[in-house]
Amino acid sequence: MAKKAFQTEIKQLLDLMIHSLYSNKEIFLRELISNASDALDKLNHLTLSDDAYKSLVFNPRITISFDSEKKILKIADNGIGMNEDDLNNHLGTIAKSGTKSFLENLSGDKKKDSNLIGQFGVGFYSSFMVADKVVVNTKKALDTKAYTWISSGDGEYEILESSKEDFGTEITLYLKDDAKEYCNKWSIEDVIKRYSNHIQFPIFLQYTEEKKEEGKEETIKEEKEDQVNKAKALWTMSKSELKKEDYEDFFGTLAYDKEKPISYIHTHAEGKLQYKSLFYIPATPPFDMQRMDYKSHVKLYVKRVFITDDDKELLPSYLRFIHGIIDSDDLPLNVSREILQENRILEQIKSASVKKVLSMIESLTKDEAKYKDFYAKYGKVLKEGLYGDYENKEKLLQLVRAYSLKKGEYISLKAYKEAMLAEQKGIFYAIGKDLETLKNNPVLEKFKDYDVLLFADEVDNFVIPAIGEFDGTKLLDINSKEASEGIKSEISEEQKKAFETLIESFKGLDGVNEVNLSDSLTSPLALTDEGMQNSYMEQIMRQMGQEMPEPKKNVEININHELIQKIKDMPKDLRDKYCLILFNGAKILEGQSLKDSKSYVDSVHEMLLKSI
């Protein structure tokens, strides 16, 4: 059969594997063992759920052997195997892999990038970090033909028919000179125990041991085979049997992550529903956490049989950073994705699992530094739950943190409420695109006697106004009339009359709704948007391609400001120009972009010339 060229992205990947991502070469073995385990999982599921496969004898094992003289390493499994189409699709193109995503997410940090390999489903190609040539001999279960895939990582591969009799896959690596350490029993055992100890299928290492016969000088060679890993599903074990190190080691196997997780929670539920779950919070957020097409990191098992790791129904999207396993005793083995979406049992497990995960997160709040680290990484995503998870709204509100203007740090809603003044009508808050812009908002000057919570994440625009109240106390946007009602103001009728012409000048500007006088500001004026979307929300909607009419703003004039005092007595044409400059300047302060910034700058220049 003629040689075939790898797709462009695969060529790029191979070049990276061979020449760049060499700082952590040993992970190739972890990846190949993981692939073998996946193949066994698939066949296990079929033998239990598909009549066509039930006659197959399933005696799962992963076998590793080596020849140190020839520098050959073999990894074999008796899993599902592959046919010719599978070989082309899985090993020759990006159709079934995350190659493109992997390339897009490279950081340049060789160690960090090598740890990403497993997360993107491109682990097979890590073989070329240690091998000059890779041969895959495979036969798919129930098929009559077997095939051999061969490549030297030079941009091409070929597929030949094979004489392999048993179903499964054997990968042969012809190791490079600088990788011959992986033809050593102790090195192989060390890698397996560090990375793959909790793979649930047995991993056997075959090797030759030299022994001296009693009373003789010469040695004899004895072929031996040892099981290296524990081969027990950790989540099925009793918590009393396990140590913290066991959970951390298993996380590395599950998430392809060498960093220790922030936290974990292990549950054995017994009663009406019987299931086991194990959830982790990773120290590093998943690469696709902010994407709509994120991949679920929770695996579903039924009676220890792997079902799927591609079901976003297992946990709500706002917990998409969680890694873990759910293993049910009550679901059918032949459950389909459609059935999963409507399954009452799974819904109950999901509901209980969400509560477990939230309780795990809540436990982090006992350590302020630890929770601060967690919230910086996952707070934005967690807040999404406020928009749709009404069942857990109160629990989520306890977990929310916002920047306290008075304290200069992030605090809980509970802490804010406990420090409220007696006459305060509610929890005052403001939403904007970043903290600095929010801090410079003149509206805050009205609330100088109170604390104000600042929310500066994009998601806040959608979720915070929808909260309504916390623990019986209203959340009040500082732009709202209800928030301002408690702010003392002593504007006399005489003052109102004195500022009539200035009020008319502001009312004559495009984009102005109401104009009011204030004696509680320090800036010349402040803009509010009562009953409307805030400026940041308007920007977001436009970025999403939604046409937004230019919103009208309410203007509050500081009657005590020297500039306002001078402008109010100017001739109308000059007064109107100053009002426009002040209005546009206030827009900029609250983070808005001006439609006609040139006119604004020209007006400023004109006024500067007159003052020189």
C-alpha positions in Angstrom: 0.0 0.0 0.0 1.3 3.5 -0.9 2.5 5.8 1.8 0.1 8.6 2.9 0.9 12.1 4.1 -0.2 13.3 7.5 -2.5 16.3 7.6 -0.6 19.6 8.0 -1.6 19.9 11.6 -0.3 16.4 12.4 3.0 17.3 10.7 3.3 20.4 12.9 2.5 18.3 16.0 5.1 15.7 15.1 7.7 18.3 14.6 6.9 19.8 18.0 7.0 16.3 19.7 10.3 15.4 18.1 12.2 18.8 18.4 10.5 20.8 21.2 8.4 19.0 23.8 11.2 16.8 25.1 11.5 18.1 28.7 9.1 15.4 30.0 9.6 12.5 27.7 8.4 9.8 30.1 4.7 10.9 29.6 4.7 8.9 26.3 4.2 5.8 28.4 1.4 7.3 30.4 -0.4 8.3 27.2 -0.1 4.9 25.5 -1.3 3.1 28.7 -4.2 5.5 28.9 -5.1 4.8 25.2 -4.9 1.1 25.9 -7.2 1.5 28.9 -9.7 3.5 26.8 -9.7 0.6 24.3 -10.4 -1.9 27.1 -13.2 0.4 28.4 -14.9 0.4 25.0 -14.8 -3.3 24.6 -15.9 -3.9 28.1 -19.0 -1.8 27.5 -19.8 -3.6 24.2 -19.5 -7.1 25.7 -22.1 -6.1 28.4 -24.5 -4.1 26.3 -24.3 -5.3 22.6 -25.5 -8.8 21.8 -22.9 -9.1 18.9 -20.0 -8.8 21.4 -21.4 -10.9 24.3 -19.8 -14.1 23.0 -16.3 -12.6 23.2 -14.2 -13.6 26.2 -13.2 -10.4 27.9 -10.1 -10.9 30.0 -8.6 -7.3 30.1 -5.0 -6.7 30.4 -2.3 -4.3 29.3 1.1 -5.9 28.6 4.4 -4.2 28.4 7.6 -5.9 27.2 11.0 -4.7 26.1 14.3 -5.8 24.4 17.1 -3.7 25.8 19.7 -4.9 23.3 17.5 -4.0 20.3 16.0 -0.9 22.1 12.5 -2.0 21.4 9.5 -1.3 23.7 6.0 -2.9 23.2 2.7 -1.9 24.7 -0.2 -4.3 24.0 -3.8 -4.5 25.0 -6.7 -6.8 24.2 -9.2 -4.0 23.8 -11.5 -3.0 21.0 -8.7 -2.7 18.3 -8.9 -0.7 15.1 -9.7 -1.2 11.4 -8.2 0.6 8.5 -10.6 3.5 8.7 -9.9 3.9 12.4 -6.2 4.0 11.7 -6.6 6.7 9.1 -9.0 8.8 11.2 -7.3 8.4 14.6 -3.6 8.4 13.6 -3.5 10.2 10.2 -5.9 13.2 10.5 -7.3 15.6 13.0 -10.8 14.3 12.5 -10.8 12.4 15.8 -8.2 14.3 17.8 -7.7 17.7 19.4 -4.5 18.4 17.4 -5.6 21.8 16.2 -6.7 22.9 19.6 -3.5 21.6 21.1 -1.4 23.7 18.7 -3.5 26.8 19.3 -3.0 26.5 23.1 0.7 26.0 23.2 2.3 28.5 25.6 6.0 28.1 24.8 6.7 26.6 28.2 8.0 23.1 27.2 7.2 21.4 30.5 3.7 23.0 30.7 3.0 22.2 27.1 4.0 18.6 27.5 1.6 18.2 30.3 -1.2 19.4 28.0 -0.7 16.5 25.6 -3.2 14.1 27.3 -5.9 16.8 27.7 -6.2 17.2 23.9 -6.3 13.6 22.9 -3.0 13.7 21.0 -1.1 11.5 23.4 -0.3 8.8 20.8 2.1 11.2 18.9 4.2 11.6 22.1 5.7 8.2 21.0 7.9 10.1 18.6 9.6 12.0 21.5 11.4 8.7 22.3 11.1 6.6 19.1 12.6 6.8 15.6 9.9 4.5 14.3 6.5 3.5 15.6 4.6 0.4 14.4 0.9 -0.2 15.4 -0.3 -3.8 14.8 -4.1 -4.0 15.4 -7.3 -6.0 14.8 -10.7 -4.8 15.6 -13.0 -7.0 17.7 -15.3 -9.1 15.4 -13.4 -8.1 12.2 -11.5 -10.7 10.1 -8.7 -8.4 8.8 -5.8 -7.0 10.8 -3.6 -4.0 9.9 -0.2 -2.6 10.6 0.4 1.2 10.7 4.0 2.3 10.3 5.6 5.8 10.5 9.0 7.3 11.3 7.5 10.6 12.2 8.8 12.1 8.9 5.4 13.4 7.6 4.2 10.1 6.1 2.7 6.8 7.2 1.6 3.6 5.6 -1.0 0.9 6.4 -0.5 -2.7 5.5 -2.5 -5.8 6.1 -1.3 -7.9 9.0 -1.4 -11.5 10.1 -2.4 -10.6 13.7 -4.9 -13.2 15.0 -6.2 -11.8 18.3 -8.2 -8.6 18.6 -6.5 -5.7 20.3 -3.6 -3.4 19.6 0.2 -3.8 20.0 2.4 -0.7 19.6 6.1 -1.2 19.0 8.5 1.6 19.6 12.0 1.6 18.1 13.7 3.8 20.7 16.2 6.5 20.1 19.6 6.3 21.7 18.8 8.9 24.3 15.6 7.0 25.3 17.1 3.6 25.9 16.4 4.0 29.6 12.8 3.0 28.8 14.1 -0.5 28.1 14.8 -0.9 31.7 12.5 -2.8 34.2 13.0 -0.3 37.0 12.4 2.8 34.8 9.2 1.3 33.3 7.9 0.3 36.8 8.6 3.8 38.1 6.7 5.6 35.4 3.7 3.2 35.7 3.5 3.6 39.4 3.7 7.4 39.2 1.3 8.0 36.4 -0.9 4.9 35.9 -1.1 3.1 39.2 -4.9 3.6 39.4 -5.7 2.5 35.8 -8.5 0.0 36.6 -7.2 -2.7 34.3 -4.1 -4.8 35.2 -0.8 -3.7 33.7 1.7 -6.5 33.3 5.4 -6.0 32.8 7.3 -8.9 31.1 11.0 -9.1 31.6 13.9 -11.5 31.7 15.7 -12.2 35.0 19.1 -13.7 35.2 19.6 -16.2 38.1 22.5 -18.3 39.3 21.6 -21.9 39.9 22.6 -23.2 43.3 26.1 -24.6 43.2 26.8 -23.4 39.7 28.8 -20.5 38.3 26.7 -19.9 35.1 23.5 -17.9 35.1 20.2 -18.9 33.6 17.6 -16.6 32.1 14.0 -16.8 33.4 11.1 -15.1 31.7 8.9 -13.4 34.2 5.7 -11.3 34.4 4.6 -9.0 37.2 1.5 -7.0 37.6 2.8 -3.4 38.3 -0.3 -1.4 39.1 -3.1 -1.7 41.7 -5.7 -2.2 39.0 -8.5 -1.2 41.3 -11.0 1.6 40.6 -10.1 4.0 43.4 -13.5 5.6 43.6 -15.0 2.2 44.6 -12.7 1.9 47.5 -13.7 2.9 51.1 -12.4 6.4 52.1 -10.8 4.7 55.2 -8.6 2.7 52.8 -7.3 5.8 51.1 -4.7 8.5 51.9 -4.5 12.0 50.6 -1.6 10.9 48.4 -3.8 8.2 46.8 -6.4 10.8 45.8 -3.7 13.1 44.5 -2.1 10.4 42.5 -5.4 9.3 41.0 -6.1 12.9 40.0 -2.9 12.9 37.9 -4.1 9.8 36.1 -7.6 11.2 35.6 -6.8 14.7 34.5 -3.3 14.3 33.0 -2.2 16.9 35.5 1.0 16.8 37.6 -0.2 19.6 39.9 -2.0 18.6 43.1 -5.7 19.5 43.0 -7.1 22.4 45.2 -9.6 20.0 46.8 -11.6 16.8 46.3 -14.7 15.1 47.6 -15.4 11.4 47.6 -19.0 10.0 48.1 -20.5 6.5 48.5 -24.3 7.0 48.3 -26.4 4.1 49.5 -30.1 4.0 49.8 -32.8 4.6 47.1 -29.9 5.4 44.8 -26.6 3.7 44.9 -23.7 5.4 43.3 -20.1 6.6 43.9 -18.7 9.9 43.0 -15.3 11.5 43.2 -14.8 15.2 42.2 -11.7 17.4 42.0 -11.0 21.1 41.7 -7.9 21.4 39.6 -5.2 23.9 40.5 -5.0 25.1 36.9 -8.3 25.9 35.0 -9.0 23.6 32.0 -7.8 25.2 28.7 -11.3 25.3 27.3 -13.1 26.6 30.4 -14.1 29.9 28.7 -15.3 28.3 25.5 -18.9 27.4 24.5 -17.6 24.1 23.1 -15.9 23.1 26.3 -15.3 19.4 26.9 -16.8 17.8 30.0 -14.3 16.5 32.5 -16.6 14.1 34.3 -16.7 10.4 33.4 -19.8 8.3 33.8 -19.5 4.7 34.7 -22.2 2.1 35.3 -21.1 -0.7 37.7 -17.4 0.2 36.9 -18.1 0.0 33.2 -17.1 3.2 31.4 -20.1 4.8 29.5 -19.0 8.3 28.4 -16.8 11.3 29.1 -18.6 13.5 26.6 -21.9 14.3 28.4 -22.3 17.8 29.5 -25.5 16.8 31.4 -23.5 15.2 34.3 -22.8 18.6 35.9 -24.2 22.1 35.1 -22.0 24.3 32.8 -21.0 26.6 35.6 -19.1 23.7 37.2 -17.4 22.8 33.9 -14.0 23.1 35.6 -14.6 20.1 37.8 -12.9 16.8 37.1 -14.4 13.6 38.3 -16.2 10.3 38.1 -19.8 9.3 38.7 -20.4 5.5 38.9 -24.0 4.4 39.2 -25.3 1.0 40.1 -28.9 1.8 38.9 -28.4 3.0 35.3 -28.7 0.4 32.4 -25.4 -0.4 30.7 -26.8 0.3 27.2 -27.9 3.8 28.2 -27.7 6.2 25.2 -27.0 9.9 25.2 -30.7 10.7 24.5 -31.7 8.5 27.5 -29.2 10.2 29.7 -30.7 13.6 29.0 -34.1 12.5 30.2 -33.1 9.9 32.8 -34.7 10.5 36.2 -32.0 8.5 38.1 -29.2 10.6 36.5 -31.1 13.8 37.3 -31.2 12.8 41.0 -27.5 11.9 40.9 -26.7 15.2 39.2 -28.7 17.2 41.8 -26.9 15.5 44.7 -23.6 15.8 43.0 -24.0 19.6 42.5 -24.7 19.9 46.2 -21.6 17.9 47.0 -19.4 20.0 44.8 -20.8 23.2 46.2 -20.2 21.9 49.7 -16.6 21.1 48.7 -16.2 24.7 47.4 -17.8 26.1 50.6 -15.3 24.2 52.7 -12.5 26.2 51.0 -14.0 29.4 52.5 -12.6 28.4 55.9 -9.1 29.2 54.5 -9.2 32.8 53.2 -6.0 32.5 51.1 -7.1 29.2 49.6 -10.6 30.5 48.7 -9.1 33.7 47.3 -6.9 31.6 44.9 -9.9 29.4 44.0 -12.2 32.4 43.3 -9.6 34.2 41.2 -9.6 31.2 38.9 -13.2 30.0 38.9 -15.3 32.9 40.3 -16.5 34.2 37.0 -17.7 30.7 35.9 -19.2 29.9 39.2 -21.4 33.1 39.1 -23.1 31.8 35.9 -25.0 29.4 38.2 -26.9 32.4 39.7 -28.6 32.9 36.4 -30.2 29.4 36.1 -29.7 27.2 39.1 -32.5 28.4 41.3 -32.3 25.2 43.4 -28.8 26.2 44.6 -29.1 30.0 44.4 -28.7 30.6 48.2 -25.7 28.4 48.4 -24.1 30.1 45.4 -24.8 33.6 46.9 -22.8 32.5 50.0 -19.9 31.8 47.7 -20.0 35.0 45.7 -17.3 37.6 46.4 -17.3 41.3 45.4 -14.8 44.1 45.8 -15.6 46.3 48.8 -14.9 50.0 48.2 -14.5 50.6 51.9 -12.3 47.6 52.7 -10.3 47.5 49.5 -10.6 43.8 49.2 -13.1 41.1 48.1 -15.7 40.2 50.6 -18.9 38.0 50.8 -22.4 39.4 50.7 -22.8 38.1 54.3 -19.8 40.2 55.5 -21.2 43.3 53.7 -24.7 42.8 55.3 -23.2 42.4 58.8 -21.4 45.8 58.4 -24.4 47.7 57.0 -25.4 51.0 58.6 -28.7 51.0 60.5 -30.4 53.4 58.1 -29.1 51.7 54.9 -31.9 50.6 52.6 -30.0 47.7 50.9 -26.7 46.3 49.6 -25.3 49.0 47.3 -23.5 47.8 44.2 -22.1 49.0 40.9 -21.3 47.0 37.7 -18.6 48.0 35.2 -15.9 46.7 32.9 -13.0 47.0 35.4 -12.4 48.1 39.0 -10.4 51.2 38.1 -13.2 52.6 35.9 -15.8 51.8 38.6 -13.7 53.5 41.3 -13.6 56.6 39.2 -17.4 56.7 38.7 -18.6 60.1 40.2 -21.9 58.4 41.2 -20.0 56.7 44.0 -19.4 60.2 45.6 -23.1 60.2 46.6 -22.5 57.0 48.6 -19.3 58.2 50.4 -20.8 57.3 53.8 -21.6 53.8 52.7 -19.7 50.8 51.4 -20.4 49.9 47.7 -19.7 46.5 46.2 -18.0 46.6 42.8 -18.6 43.9 40.2 -16.3 43.9 37.2 -16.7 40.6 35.4 -18.7 40.4 32.1 -21.0 37.8 33.6 -22.0 40.2 36.4 -24.1 42.3 33.9 -26.4 39.3 33.4 -26.5 37.7 36.9 -26.2 40.4 39.6 -29.3 42.4 38.6 -31.3 39.2 38.6 -30.4 38.3 42.2 -33.0 40.6 43.7 -32.0 40.1 47.3 -29.7 38.3 49.7 -30.9 37.0 53.0 -33.9 39.3 52.9 -31.9 42.4 52.0 -32.3 44.0 48.6 -29.4 44.5 46.2 -29.6 48.1 45.0 -27.7 49.4 41.9 -26.3 52.8 42.8 -27.8 54.2 39.6 -31.3 53.4 40.8 -33.7 55.9 42.3 -34.4 53.5 45.2 -30.7 53.6 46.1 -30.6 57.4 46.0 -33.7 57.8 48.1 -31.8 57.2 51.3 -29.1 59.8 50.4 -29.7 63.1 52.1 -30.0 66.1 49.8 -31.0 69.7 50.7 -31.7 71.5 47.4 -33.7 74.7 48.0 -36.3 76.1 45.6 -34.0 79.2 45.3 -31.1 76.9 44.1 -33.3 75.2 41.6 -34.2 78.5 40.1 -30.6 79.6 40.0 -29.6 76.6 37.9 -32.6 76.6 35.5 -30.6 77.8 32.5 -27.8 75.2 33.1 -30.4 72.5 33.4 -31.9 73.6 30.1 -28.5 73.4 28.4 -27.9 69.9 29.6 -31.5 68.8 28.6 -30.7 70.1 25.1 -27.9 67.6 24.6 -28.5 64.4 22.6 -28.5 61.4 25.0 -29.8 63.2 28.1 -32.9 62.0 29.8 -33.4 63.7 33.2 -31.3 66.5 34.8 -31.2 66.8 38.6 -29.3 68.8 41.1 -27.1 67.3 43.8 -25.1 68.5 46.8 -23.5 65.2 47.6 -21.1 64.9 44.7 -17.5 66.1 44.5 -17.1 65.8 40.7 -18.9 68.4 38.5 -21.5 65.9 37.4 -22.4 62.2 37.4 -24.4 60.0 35.0 -26.9 57.4 35.9 -28.9 55.0 33.9 -32.0 54.2 36.0 -34.1 51.5 34.4 -31.6 51.0 31.5 -28.7 48.8 30.7 -25.4 50.0 32.2 -22.7 51.3 29.8 -20.6 48.1 30.0 -23.7 46.0 29.2 -24.3 48.1 26.2 -20.8 47.6 24.9 -21.1 43.8 25.4 -24.4 43.7 23.5 -22.8 45.6 20.6 -19.8 43.3 20.6 -22.2 40.4 20.3 -23.6 42.0 17.1 -26.8 43.3 18.6 -27.9 46.7 17.4 -28.3 49.0 20.4 -29.9 52.5 20.3 -27.8 55.1 22.0 -29.1 55.1 25.6 -30.2 58.3 27.3 -28.5 59.2 30.6 -29.7 60.9 33.7 -27.4 63.8 34.6 -26.8 64.9 38.2 -25.2 68.3 38.6 -23.0 69.2 41.6 -24.3 72.6 42.5 -21.2 73.2 44.8 -18.5 72.6 42.2 -16.6 75.7 41.1 -16.7 74.8 37.4 -20.5 74.4 37.5 -20.9 77.7 39.4 -19.0 79.5 36.6 -20.7 77.7 33.7 -24.2 78.5 34.9 -23.7 82.2 34.4 -22.1 82.0 31.0 -23.8 83.1 27.7 -25.9 80.3 26.2 -23.6 79.4 23.3 -20.6 79.1 25.6 -22.6 77.4 28.3 -23.9 74.8 25.8 -20.4 74.0 24.7 -19.1 73.5 28.2 -22.1 71.3 29.1 -21.3 69.1 26.1 -17.6 68.8 27.1 -18.6 67.9 30.7 -21.2 65.3 29.5 -18.8 63.6 27.2 -16.1 63.6 29.8 -18.5 61.9 32.3 -19.2 59.3 29.6 -15.5 58.5 29.3 -15.1 58.3 33.1 -17.8 55.6 33.3 -16.0 53.6 30.5 -18.1 54.6 27.5 -16.7 55.2 24.0 -17.7 58.4 22.3 -19.2 58.1 18.9 -17.6 61.3 17.7 -14.4 61.6 19.8 -12.9 64.1 17.3 -15.6 66.7 17.9 -15.1 66.2 21.7 -11.3 66.8 21.3 -11.9 69.8 19.0 -14.2 71.4 21.6 -11.6 70.8 24.4 -8.9 72.4 22.2 -11.2 75.4 21.4 -11.8 76.0 25.1 -8.1 75.6 26.0 -7.2 78.3 23.4 -9.7 80.7 24.9 -8.2 80.2 28.4 -4.6 80.8 27.3 
